[in-house]
Amino acid sequence: MTKTQARTVANVVLASAGLAAAYLVLTTPPLRRLALRTTRLWLGTSLPIFLLTEARQAWVESGHRRLT
């Protein structure tokens, strides 16, 4: 098996596992609720922190003083 073939097989296996996991989560109500709660938590914490970090970096790169 060549490196390209091995990479293609690995990609197909990973995609299949991802689809199977997504199907399982979407069809099992407790897992679906857990996924929704986790998504809300991620959107409520890490996304705002990322946006603030990017805004601070843009501020510094624009030539203004660093905010303290």
N, C-alpha and C positions, 0 to 999 in steps of 0.2 A: 504494500500500500504506500502510495506516495504521500508526501507532506500535505499536498493540496487535497487529496482525497480524505486524509485523516481529519483535516480541518473542516471539510464539508460534513463529514459524518458527525463530528463533535457539534457543529452548529445545528444540525438536524435534531440530534438527541437533546440538546439544551432547549431548542424551540419547542419540541414535543413536551418536555418536562414542564416548561413554563405554561404552555397551553393547558396541560392537565391540572396544574396547580390553580390556574385561574378558573377553570371550570369547577373544580372542587370548592373553591372559595365562594364563587358566585351561586352555587347551588346548595350550599350549606348555610342556613341562616345564622348560627352563632359565629361562624368564621367570617361571614359577610359583615356582621355587626362589628367584629373585631377589626377587620380591614378598614371599615369606615371610621371607626374611632381613631385608629392609628394614623390614617390620612389626615383627619382633622387636627390631631396633635402635631403632626409634621408641619402642616400648613400654618398652625398657630404659633409654632416656636422657631423652627429652624429657617423657614422661609423669611420671616421678618429680620432675623439676625443676618442672613445672607444679604438682604436688600440694604440694611444699614451699613454693613461692611463695604459693599460696592459703592454706596453713596459717599462714605468717608474716603474711600480710595479715589474716587472721582474728584472730590473736593481737594485732596492733597495734590493730585496730579494737575489740577487746574492752576496751581501756583499760590493758593491761599495757605494760610497758616494751619497747622494741624489743630484740630479741636481737642480740648482736654476735658 
